[in-house]
């Protein structure tokens, strides 16, 4: 017998998508007056309300458009959609841990995609 939990499924979500999911949970909890919201849930809701700039549909569209580029993996696309970098240096910081770096033109292409949605 093991005490560890098994990961059944895993998927990436943007902060905006999480905001929608947490809003539904918050509304559900608000209907039940006896049920308190846990500290972690309240902090998560506060975080997404502060940092989600796009709506869920736009953030998903941004991710899909970013993934059309050759050097943008799924995880990087979601990171860009959450951070919405606006300068070359900010975009470079997203790629700081990768084994490759992007040229100025590639950075500009990605920044132009982000500018469409911001």
C-alpha positions as CSV (number, residue, x, y, z in Angstrom):
1,X,0.0,0.0,0.0
2,X,1.3,3.4,-0.9
3,X,0.5,6.7,0.7
4,X,1.4,8.8,-2.4
5,X,-1.3,10.2,-4.7
6,X,-1.2,9.3,-8.4
7,X,-1.3,11.9,-11.1
8,X,-4.2,11.0,-13.3
9,X,-4.1,13.9,-15.7
10,X,-2.2,17.1,-16.3
11,X,-2.8,20.1,-18.5
12,X,-1.5,23.6,-18.8
13,X,-3.9,26.5,-18.0
14,X,-3.3,30.2,-18.4
15,X,-3.9,32.5,-15.3
16,X,-7.0,33.9,-17.0
17,X,-8.5,30.4,-17.4
18,X,-7.8,29.7,-13.8
19,X,-9.4,32.9,-12.8
20,X,-12.7,31.7,-14.5
21,X,-12.5,28.4,-12.8
22,X,-11.9,29.9,-9.4
23,X,-14.7,32.5,-9.9
24,X,-17.1,29.6,-10.4
25,X,-15.8,27.9,-7.2
26,X,-16.1,31.2,-5.3
27,X,-19.7,31.7,-6.4
28,X,-20.5,28.2,-5.4
29,X,-19.0,28.7,-1.9
30,X,-20.8,32.0,-1.5
31,X,-24.2,30.3,-1.8
32,X,-23.4,28.1,1.2
33,X,-23.0,30.6,4.1
34,X,-21.8,27.9,6.5
35,X,-18.9,26.9,4.3
36,X,-15.8,29.0,4.8
37,X,-13.3,29.5,2.1
38,X,-9.9,28.0,3.0
39,X,-6.9,30.4,3.2
40,X,-5.2,28.8,0.2
41,X,-8.3,29.2,-2.0
42,X,-8.7,32.8,-1.0
43,X,-5.0,33.6,-1.7
44,X,-5.3,31.8,-5.1
45,X,-8.4,33.9,-6.0
46,X,-6.6,37.1,-4.9
47,X,-3.6,36.2,-7.0
48,X,-5.5,35.5,-10.3
49,X,-7.6,38.6,-9.8
50,X,-4.4,40.7,-9.5
51,X,-2.4,39.1,-12.4
52,X,-4.8,37.9,-15.0
53,X,-4.9,40.7,-17.7
54,X,-6.6,38.9,-20.6
55,X,-9.8,37.1,-20.7
56,X,-9.7,33.3,-21.0
57,X,-10.5,33.1,-24.7
58,X,-7.9,35.7,-25.7
59,X,-5.2,34.0,-23.5
60,X,-6.0,30.6,-25.1
61,X,-5.9,32.2,-28.6
62,X,-2.5,33.8,-27.7
63,X,-1.1,30.4,-26.6
64,X,-2.3,28.8,-29.9
65,X,-0.8,31.5,-32.0
66,X,2.5,31.4,-30.1
67,X,2.8,27.6,-30.6
68,X,2.8,28.1,-34.3
69,X,6.3,29.4,-34.0
70,X,9.1,26.8,-34.2
71,X,10.9,27.6,-31.0
72,X,7.9,28.0,-28.8
73,X,7.0,24.9,-26.8
74,X,3.7,24.4,-25.0
75,X,5.1,25.3,-21.6
76,X,6.8,28.5,-23.0
77,X,3.7,29.6,-24.7
78,X,1.7,29.4,-21.5
79,X,4.4,31.2,-19.6
80,X,4.4,34.0,-22.2
81,X,0.6,34.2,-22.1
82,X,0.8,34.6,-18.3
83,X,3.7,37.1,-18.2
84,X,2.8,39.1,-21.4
85,X,6.4,40.3,-21.9
86,X,6.6,43.7,-23.7
87,X,10.3,44.1,-24.3
88,X,13.1,42.0,-25.8
89,X,14.7,41.7,-22.3
90,X,11.5,40.4,-20.8
91,X,11.1,37.9,-23.6
92,X,14.7,36.8,-23.2
93,X,14.1,36.1,-19.5
94,X,11.4,33.7,-20.5
95,X,14.0,31.8,-22.5
96,X,16.8,32.1,-19.9
97,X,16.7,28.5,-18.8
98,X,16.5,27.1,-22.3
99,X,19.5,25.6,-24.1
100,X,19.1,28.0,-26.9
101,X,18.5,31.7,-27.3
102,X,16.4,33.6,-29.8
103,X,17.6,36.1,-32.4
104,X,16.4,39.7,-32.4
105,X,14.0,39.0,-35.2
106,X,12.5,35.9,-33.5
107,X,12.1,37.9,-30.3
108,X,10.4,40.7,-32.3
109,X,8.0,38.2,-34.0
110,X,6.9,36.9,-30.6
111,X,6.5,40.4,-29.2
112,X,4.4,41.3,-32.1
113,X,2.1,38.4,-31.4
114,X,1.8,39.4,-27.7
115,X,1.1,43.1,-28.8
116,X,-2.0,41.9,-30.7
117,X,-3.6,40.7,-27.5
118,X,-2.5,43.4,-25.0
